[in-house]
Structures are given as C-alpha cells and as structure tokens.
Amino acid sequence: DRLKKSQDDVEELTDRCKKAEDKCKRAEDENEELKDRLTKMEDKCKRSEDENEELKDRLKKTEGENEDLKERLRKTGDKLKNAEEENQNLRDELKRAENEVDHFKAKLKNSEDQNEDLKDHLKKTEDRLKNAEEENQNLRDRLRRAEDENEDLRAKLKTSEDENEDLRDHLRKTEDKLKKAQEENEDLRDKLRRAEDENEDLEAKLKKAQDQIE
C-alpha cells in the first residue's frame, strides 16, 4: 500500500511538474510577445518624435514665409500711398493747366494781336494737359495693378494662416498619439513585471516539487 501511495504521489507530482512546465512555457511565449509589442511601440514613439521635428521645421519655415509676405505687403502699401499722392498732384496740375487754358482763351478773345503767341502757348498747354491725362491714366493702371497685387497677397496670407492652423491641429493629434503610446508602453511594462514575478514564483514551485521528488 505504501508503494502504491508513493507511486501515486510520484505521478501526481509528475503531472503537477508537467503543468508547471507548460505554464512556464506559456509565460515565456507571452514574454516574447510582450517584448515584440514593446519594440513596436518604441519604434512608433520614435516615428512620432521624428514627425514632430519635421513639423517644427515646417512651422518655422512657414513663419519665415509669413514675415516675407508681411514685408511685401508693407512695401505694396507704401507704393500705393505714393501712387495716390502722385495722382493727387497730377489732378492739381491738371486743374492748374485747365485754369491756364481758360485764362489764355479769354486773353485770346480780347487780344487778337497776340493771337499767334496765344495759339502757341495754348498748344503747349494742351500738350501738357494731354501728357498729364496720359500720366494720370498710367497712374490709374499702376494703382489697379497694386490693388490686384495687394488682394493676391491677402489671399496668400489667408492660405498660409489656414496651413498654420492645420499644422497646429496635426501637432496636437501627434502629441495625443505619443501620450497614448507612452501610456500603453507603461501598461506593457507593468504586465511584463507581473509575468516575470509569476515566472519566478513558478520556478520556485517547480524547484520545491523537484526537491520533494528527490
């Protein structure tokens, strides 16, 4: 009976030992899987960091472009102001020229002896008027082009601001992904520690079982 009981104990211990070995094997497999997932998470975090650096570079470049656009906008405003001042001067000169024409017309009517001189003077005045009108038209054309360029700059500035907003949104999403990856990484480390503790406990139990057999 004692021999039978010893054999049963040996079989039970053998079975328990086999189960412990199987459990150890599963723990080792799970540890390998956790290591692989941990490696992937670290790679993902590295890609997130690289993407953040790229976004910072693009943001810096966009800010530089914005400064250039602001400077161009300021220069265009200065040109527009100068064009308006020149246009006003031309209007004043045109008014003086028209007054001068009226003066010479009246003088022509009252002074036929000076007719030829007045005709010559009138022709010169009319030429000046024509030149003033042509220059005035040129100024209007330049002003129109300046206004068109100004409108284009405003559109480009809005596009740049929209792109900046998209970059900031992308950056926020990337930071959220990184935070989630870090939290998942911490959870994996906790699971890995628990698996290692369980593995040590199983090894201790296995050693105890082997000692009892011996």
C-alpha positions as CSV (number, residue, x, y, z in Angstrom):
1,D,0.0,0.0,0.0
2,R,2.8,2.4,0.8
3,L,4.5,1.6,-2.5
4,K,1.2,2.3,-4.3
5,K,0.7,5.5,-2.5
6,S,4.3,6.6,-3.3
7,Q,3.7,5.8,-7.0
8,D,0.5,7.8,-6.9
9,D,2.4,10.7,-5.3
10,V,5.1,10.5,-7.9
11,E,2.5,10.5,-10.7
12,E,0.7,13.5,-9.1
13,L,4.0,15.4,-8.7
14,T,5.0,14.5,-12.3
15,D,1.7,15.8,-13.6
16,R,2.0,18.9,-11.5
17,C,5.5,19.4,-12.7
18,K,4.4,19.0,-16.4
19,K,1.6,21.5,-15.8
20,A,4.1,23.9,-14.2
21,E,6.4,23.5,-17.2
22,D,3.6,24.1,-19.6
23,K,2.6,27.2,-17.7
24,C,6.3,28.4,-17.7
25,K,6.3,27.8,-21.5
26,R,3.2,29.9,-21.9
27,A,4.7,32.6,-19.7
28,E,7.9,32.6,-21.8
29,D,5.8,32.8,-25.1
30,E,3.8,35.7,-23.6
31,N,7.0,37.4,-22.5
32,E,8.4,37.2,-26.1
33,E,5.1,38.6,-27.5
34,L,5.3,41.4,-24.9
35,K,8.9,42.1,-25.9
36,D,7.9,42.3,-29.6
37,R,5.0,44.6,-28.9
38,L,7.2,46.8,-26.7
39,T,9.7,47.0,-29.6
40,K,7.0,48.1,-32.0
41,M,5.7,50.7,-29.5
42,E,9.2,52.1,-29.1
43,D,9.5,52.3,-33.0
44,K,6.2,54.0,-33.1
45,C,7.3,56.6,-30.5
46,K,10.5,57.2,-32.4
47,R,8.5,57.8,-35.6
48,S,6.2,60.2,-33.7
49,E,9.3,62.1,-32.4
50,D,10.7,62.3,-35.9
51,E,7.4,63.6,-37.3
52,N,7.3,66.2,-34.5
53,E,10.7,67.5,-35.5
54,E,9.6,67.7,-39.2
55,L,6.5,69.6,-38.2
56,K,8.6,72.1,-36.2
57,D,10.9,72.7,-39.2
58,R,7.8,73.2,-41.5
59,L,6.3,75.6,-38.9
60,K,9.5,77.6,-38.7
61,K,9.7,77.8,-42.5
62,T,6.0,79.0,-42.7
63,E,6.7,81.6,-40.1
64,G,9.6,82.9,-42.2
65,E,7.4,83.0,-45.3
66,N,4.8,84.9,-43.3
67,E,7.4,87.6,-42.4
68,D,8.3,87.9,-46.0
69,L,4.7,88.3,-47.0
70,K,4.2,91.0,-44.3
71,E,7.2,92.9,-45.6
72,R,6.0,92.7,-49.2
73,L,2.5,93.8,-48.0
74,R,4.1,96.8,-46.3
75,K,6.1,97.8,-49.4
76,T,2.9,97.4,-51.5
77,G,1.1,99.7,-49.1
78,D,3.9,102.3,-49.4
79,K,3.8,102.1,-53.2
80,L,0.0,102.6,-53.2
81,K,0.3,105.6,-50.9
82,N,2.9,107.1,-53.2
83,A,0.7,106.4,-56.3
84,E,-2.2,108.1,-54.6
85,E,-0.1,111.2,-53.7
86,E,1.2,111.4,-57.3
87,N,-2.3,111.1,-58.6
88,Q,-3.5,113.9,-56.4
89,N,-0.5,116.1,-57.6
90,L,-1.5,115.3,-61.2
91,R,-5.1,116.3,-60.6
92,D,-3.9,119.6,-59.0
93,E,-1.6,120.2,-62.0
94,L,-4.4,119.3,-64.4
95,K,-6.7,121.8,-62.7
96,R,-4.0,124.5,-62.9
97,A,-3.5,123.6,-66.6
98,E,-7.2,123.9,-67.3
99,N,-7.4,127.2,-65.5
100,E,-4.4,128.4,-67.5
101,V,-6.2,127.3,-70.7
102,D,-9.3,129.3,-69.7
103,H,-7.1,132.3,-69.0
104,F,-5.4,132.2,-72.3
105,K,-8.7,131.6,-74.2
106,A,-10.1,134.7,-72.6
107,K,-6.9,136.6,-73.3
108,L,-7.0,135.3,-76.9
109,K,-10.6,136.7,-77.4
110,N,-9.6,140.1,-76.1
111,S,-6.1,140.3,-77.7
112,E,-6.2,139.3,-81.4
113,D,-2.7,140.9,-81.8
114,Q,-1.3,138.2,-79.5
115,N,-3.3,135.5,-81.3
116,E,-0.3,133.6,-82.7
117,D,1.5,133.7,-79.4
118,L,-1.6,132.6,-77.5
119,K,-2.2,129.7,-80.0
120,D,1.4,128.5,-79.5
121,H,1.0,128.8,-75.8
122,L,-2.4,127.1,-75.9
123,K,-0.9,124.2,-77.9
124,K,1.8,123.8,-75.3
125,T,-0.7,123.9,-72.6
126,E,-2.9,121.3,-74.3
127,D,0.2,119.1,-74.9
128,R,0.9,119.4,-71.1
129,L,-2.8,118.6,-70.5
130,K,-2.6,115.5,-72.7
131,N,0.6,114.4,-71.1
132,A,-1.0,114.9,-67.7
133,E,-4.0,112.9,-68.7
134,E,-1.8,110.1,-70.1
135,E,0.3,110.1,-67.0
136,N,-2.9,110.1,-64.9
137,Q,-4.1,107.0,-66.8
138,N,-0.8,105.3,-66.2
139,L,-1.1,106.1,-62.5
140,R,-4.6,104.6,-62.5
141,D,-3.3,101.4,-64.2
142,R,-0.4,101.2,-61.7
143,L,-2.9,101.7,-58.9
144,R,-5.1,99.0,-60.2
145,R,-2.2,96.6,-60.5
146,A,-1.1,97.5,-57.0
147,E,-4.6,96.8,-55.7
148,D,-4.6,93.4,-57.5
149,E,-1.2,92.5,-56.1
150,N,-2.5,93.5,-52.6
151,E,-5.5,91.3,-53.0
152,D,-3.3,88.4,-54.1
153,L,-1.1,88.9,-51.0
154,R,-4.1,88.9,-48.7
155,A,-5.3,85.6,-50.3
156,K,-1.8,84.1,-49.9
157,L,-1.7,85.3,-46.3
158,K,-5.0,83.6,-45.5
159,T,-3.8,80.4,-47.1
160,S,-0.7,80.5,-45.0
161,E,-2.7,81.1,-41.9
162,D,-5.0,78.2,-42.8
163,E,-1.9,75.9,-43.3
164,N,-0.6,77.0,-39.9
165,E,-3.9,76.0,-38.3
166,D,-3.7,72.6,-40.0
167,L,-0.2,72.1,-38.7
168,R,-1.1,73.0,-35.2
169,D,-4.0,70.5,-35.3
170,H,-1.7,67.8,-36.7
171,L,0.8,68.6,-34.0
172,R,-1.9,68.2,-31.3
173,K,-3.0,64.9,-32.7
174,T,0.6,63.6,-32.9
175,E,1.1,64.6,-29.2
176,D,-2.1,62.8,-28.3
177,K,-0.8,59.7,-30.1
178,L,2.5,59.9,-28.4
179,K,0.8,60.2,-25.0
180,K,-1.3,57.1,-25.8
181,A,1.7,55.2,-26.9
182,Q,3.6,56.1,-23.7
183,E,0.6,55.0,-21.6
184,E,0.4,51.7,-23.5
185,N,4.1,51.3,-23.1
186,E,3.8,51.7,-19.3
187,D,1.0,49.2,-19.2
188,L,3.2,46.7,-21.1
189,R,6.0,47.2,-18.6
190,D,3.5,46.5,-15.8
191,K,2.3,43.3,-17.5
192,L,5.9,42.3,-18.1
193,R,6.8,42.8,-14.5
194,R,3.8,40.7,-13.4
195,A,4.8,38.0,-15.9
196,E,8.4,37.9,-14.6
197,D,7.1,37.7,-11.0
198,E,4.8,34.9,-11.9
199,N,7.6,33.1,-13.7
200,E,9.8,33.4,-10.6
201,D,7.0,32.0,-8.5
202,L,6.6,29.1,-10.9
203,E,10.3,28.4,-10.9
204,A,10.3,28.4,-7.1
205,K,7.3,26.0,-7.0
206,L,9.0,23.8,-9.6
207,K,12.2,23.7,-7.6
208,K,10.2,22.8,-4.5
209,A,8.4,20.0,-6.3
210,Q,11.7,18.6,-7.7
211,D,13.2,18.8,-4.1
212,Q,10.3,16.8,-2.8
213,I,10.7,14.1,-5.5
214,E,14.4,13.8,-4.6
